[in-house]
């Protein structure tokens, strides 16, 4: 939690002035019972209407000033809590974006969403309560006890018996309920995961008629959260009745023993009323303290989860030592004995990969499912770092190249075609914000997307819905290819990015890429033999290892794995052809 306190530095004024106003309100609140006692003992007893009105006016003034203090404190608390939440949320979002795929995979998207929304909301509430009530509630408890001692120290002994009983009750209830609040946050993560899966995969769920199954899965998670919430609610529900019993018993004791003191002339009736008011103030203040414990317990659990993300350091580190090395134009990309493990264990997704890719060369990558094709190309832009070996770009290890400079040279088209809400033109400018209309049009033509874009009523100004839901799968893929081509990247990675295209469109796309290569190093990952067969060289991966490398004709003669893949898709005559 210490890390998160730095976000409060800009709100020192609110943190000091806010509690000061709340403390002022509490002081006025402690004065009110004394004024009431005087009204009873002097005004009512002497039937002095003028005195009653004057003291009544004083009470109204104290209430009005107290209300103003409370409103000012509320305003300052709102400013500080909302500002704090905004800063933490922005910083956390930026930090998450600095993490590598390894750390994001470890946390999971639903958990990160819960942390940046629900958990930070809990922290905002805690900051608001810190300013509004943390000073006021204990001050009222202590102040009411002191004022009672000033009135009559013997009768005030009741307070010093009641306060420890109430404190013990609070401790027992909180000790039982705190673990549940921590568990509830994890159950919220689970519910968020199921919700996200259902909303993003609604078409698949309906296609397989799994609505009832998913409803049951959601209901089970929801019921699990409900049970945990009910359990903590049952424990917390004991707080009010137990404290009320103690407080009402203490009020009875004050009236009982106070009556004998009044008969003896040691106390007045007004002072007894003041005692009862102070006892009520203590009750209300301690209930507030109990709620504060709940709020800060939730905030502590949420703060630990948020801080866990902040303390997570990206495994992709930039080398900031030494001189920045200049990369030559159209550099050679070289792999030297590269091995990679996702969880840094002995289970490798890639093992001892070595090859060289030259400028202007098209490299096809093919292999069975799970052979490591996508993993191999994801290492180039350093989405993950190699476990063993190294990758060189222009003779420089990619780990010695600033990420911004490295990724500026690479255009990536991932397996899943992702478009963002906004206009089509805004999506096309992701790699190069100042791209000219001619550059965008050229990229669309190479990606075989210009025809359907020109048929749209608004053309490049067409609004793209979230995830590109208003486009077909093939349209989304062609637009993501065009987006990667804008700005002429020196290395182009197509990770199974034509799977939704028909064979004719796929063929035209490959022909256009060859024609407009202009010194680019192109990696084409695909399950289709026809997509990679005309590549300058083809890498054949098998169970994470490099089975063979060569042209289509060479591999048909020398590589059984490649030949088996070809014959599973093509006839003998088609496979043997150019």
Secondary structure, DSSP 8 states (H G I E B T S, - for coil): -TGGGGGGGGGHHHHHHHHHHHHHHHHHHHHHHHHHHHIIIIIITTT-HHHHHHHHHHHHHHHHHHHHHHHHHHHHHHHHHHHHHHHHHHHHHHHHHHS-HHHHHHH-HHHHHHIIIIIHHHHHHHHHHHHHTHHHHHHHHHHHHHHHHHH-TTTTHHHHHHHHHHHHHHHHHHHHHHHHHHHHHHHHHHHHHHHHHHHHTHHHHHHTT-HHHHHHHHHHHHHHHHHHHHHHHHHHHHHHHHHHHHHHHHHHHHHHHHHHHHHTTSS-HHHHHHHHHHHHHHHHHHHHHHHHHHHHHHHHHHHHHHHHHHH---S-----SS------TT--EEEEEEEE-TTSSS--SEEEEEEEE-TT-EEEEEESTTSSHHHHHHTTTTSS--SEEEEEETTEEGGGS-HHHHHHTEEEE-SS----SEEHHHHHTSS-TT--HHHHHHHHHHTT-HHHHHTSTTGGG-EE-GGGTTS-HHHHHHHHHHHHHTT--SEEEEESTTTTS-HHHHHHHHHHHHHT-TT-EEEEE-S-HHHHTTSSEEEEEETTEEEEEE-HHHHHHH-HHHHHHHHHHS-HHHHH--
